[in-house]
Structure formats: structure tokens, C-alpha cells
Amino acid sequence: RTSLRGVVVEASSLRAMSAAAGVVAAIASGLANGSWNVPTKSQAPRCLHAGEVWKWENIWFLFNAMLPFINTAFVVAVVGAETLGTIYGNAESSELWAICASSLLWGFGGVGFGQAVKRCGIALGTSICMAVIIALGTALPAIVEAENLTTAQAVGTSVG
């Protein structure tokens, strides 16, 4: 038994609610992941592409260029410009350059992913991109931090 805001709840009920929330989250993320490029398809409902098929460049521009601007304005409005100025002022220049380099690579990745989907289709393009991301995401930390890895970790990374 667990007390949740004064209400006694059975632990099995909490597990069931947690499992249900996980299933709902998985379904929602699957729908979002599978429908991001609906506006590029001629079979899409007319309200999504307004009679014209969107090119991947338009979608990329909207989600990778315009939404970050909106998010940045929202963060500045919530956190405040003075706070962000203090944060950036206290950061090392190497940290700021690392952020810029990562952002640039993120942009190249977005363009590359869009081209892969355009040229190979959704299923094959996404599969190839995810395989490359997983391989690089596994190998690069091991390469960069090779001196800190134990033998078991290195073997596990290589085999896994």
C-alpha cells in the first residue's frame, strides 16, 4: 500500500497505471515517428499538404530551423536573458565551441537523414540511418575514452 496525496493506493494498481502510461507513450511515439513525413506524400490528406506535396527541404526547414527559434524565444522568456547571459558568460570558450560544432553536425545529420529518406524510402532510409547512429554512438565513446575502459568493457562494446 502506498499513500499518494492522502489516498491509499495498492502497489499493483500503481504498476498497472505505470504500464498503461508506458504503452500509451510507446503508441504516441510510434505514431509521431511514423508520421513525421506525411506532408511529403501525395496520398496524405489534403489538409496536411494543402494540395501540394511538401519537399523534404520544407519539412527540414520547419522543424530544424524554425522550431528551434521558437523554442529559444520560449526559453529566454521563461528563464530570462540575464540568466542566460550569466550562463554563457561563465562558460569556457571550448565548451561554447563544442556546442557550436555539435549543432553544426546535428544540422548535417538532419540534411543527411532527409536525403536518405528521399532517395531510399522511409523504411530503408530510416533503417540505414539508425544503424549508422547506433554504430557511431557505440564506437565513438569507446574510441574517445579508450584509456578509461576496462578489458571487459572494451570486449563488451566490440562484441555487442
C-alpha positions in Angstrom: 0.0 0.0 0.0 1.2 3.5 -0.9 -0.2 6.8 0.2 -0.4 9.2 -2.8 -1.6 12.6 -1.7 -3.6 11.2 1.1 -5.2 8.4 -1.0 -4.1 4.9 -0.2 -3.3 3.0 -3.4 -2.4 -0.6 -3.9 1.1 -1.2 -5.3 -0.4 -3.4 -8.0 -2.6 -0.5 -9.1 0.4 1.8 -9.4 2.2 -0.8 -11.5 -0.8 -1.2 -13.8 -1.1 2.6 -14.2 2.6 2.8 -14.9 2.4 0.0 -17.5 -0.6 1.7 -19.1 1.2 5.0 -19.3 4.2 3.2 -20.9 2.0 1.6 -23.5 0.3 5.0 -24.3 3.7 6.7 -24.5 5.0 3.9 -26.9 2.0 4.2 -29.1 2.2 8.0 -29.2 5.9 8.0 -30.0 5.4 5.4 -32.7 2.7 7.5 -34.3 4.9 10.6 -34.2 7.9 8.7 -35.6 5.9 7.1 -38.3 4.0 10.2 -39.5 6.6 13.0 -39.5 6.9 13.0 -43.2 3.2 12.6 -44.1 3.2 16.0 -45.8 5.7 14.7 -48.4 3.4 12.0 -49.6 0.8 12.6 -52.3 -1.6 10.2 -50.5 -1.7 12.4 -47.4 -5.0 14.0 -46.5 -5.4 17.3 -48.4 -5.4 19.3 -45.1 -1.8 18.3 -44.4 -0.3 19.4 -47.7 -2.9 21.8 -49.0 -2.9 20.3 -52.4 0.8 20.3 -52.9 3.3 17.7 -51.8 5.9 19.2 -49.5 9.5 18.6 -50.3 11.8 17.3 -47.6 13.6 20.6 -47.6 10.5 22.4 -46.5 9.9 20.0 -43.6 13.6 20.2 -42.6 13.4 24.0 -42.6 10.3 24.0 -40.5 11.3 21.5 -37.8 15.1 22.0 -37.8 15.3 25.8 -38.3 12.0 27.4 -37.3 11.1 25.4 -34.2 14.5 26.0 -32.5 13.9 29.7 -32.9 10.6 29.4 -31.3 12.0 27.2 -28.5 14.8 29.7 -27.9 12.4 32.6 -27.6 10.4 30.5 -25.1 13.4 29.6 -23.0 14.5 33.2 -22.9 11.0 34.3 -21.9 10.9 31.7 -19.1 14.5 31.8 -17.8 15.3 35.4 -18.6 18.0 36.9 -20.7 20.1 37.9 -17.7 20.3 34.3 -16.5 21.3 33.0 -20.0 23.9 35.8 -20.2 25.4 34.7 -16.9 25.4 31.1 -18.1 27.2 31.9 -21.3 29.5 34.4 -19.6 30.7 31.7 -17.2 31.1 29.0 -19.9 34.6 28.2 -21.2 35.2 29.1 -24.9 36.0 25.4 -25.6 32.5 24.5 -24.2 30.8 27.1 -26.5 32.8 25.8 -29.5 31.8 22.3 -28.7 28.1 23.3 -28.6 28.5 25.1 -32.0 30.3 22.1 -33.5 27.6 19.7 -32.2 24.9 21.9 -33.6 26.6 22.0 -37.0 26.9 18.2 -37.0 23.2 17.9 -35.9 22.3 20.0 -39.0 24.3 17.9 -41.3 22.7 14.8 -39.8 19.2 16.3 -40.4 20.0 17.0 -44.0 21.6 13.6 -44.5 18.6 11.8 -42.9 16.2 13.8 -45.2 18.3 12.8 -48.2 18.4 9.1 -47.2 14.6 9.0 -46.8 14.1 10.9 -50.1 16.5 8.5 -52.0 15.9 5.1 -50.3 12.4 5.5 -48.9 11.2 5.7 -45.3 11.8 2.1 -44.3 15.3 1.6 -45.8 16.5 5.1 -45.3 15.5 5.1 -41.6 16.9 1.7 -41.0 20.3 2.6 -42.6 20.4 5.9 -40.6 19.6 4.3 -37.3 22.2 1.6 -37.9 24.9 4.2 -38.5 23.8 6.2 -35.5 23.8 3.2 -33.2 27.2 2.1 -34.5 28.8 5.5 -34.1 27.1 6.1 -30.8 28.6 2.8 -29.5 32.0 3.1 -31.1 32.9 6.8 -30.7 32.7 7.0 -26.8 34.8 3.8 -26.6 37.4 5.3 -29.0 37.5 8.7 -27.3 37.7 7.3 -23.8 39.7 4.2 -24.7 42.2 4.7 -21.9 39.4 4.6 -19.3 37.9 1.3 -20.5 38.5 -1.9 -18.8 39.1 -5.0 -20.9 35.6 -6.4 -20.2 34.1 -3.1 -21.3 36.1 -3.0 -24.4 35.2 -6.6 -25.3 31.5 -5.9 -24.5 31.5 -2.8 -26.7 33.2 -4.6 -29.6 31.1 -7.8 -29.4 27.8 -6.1 -28.5 
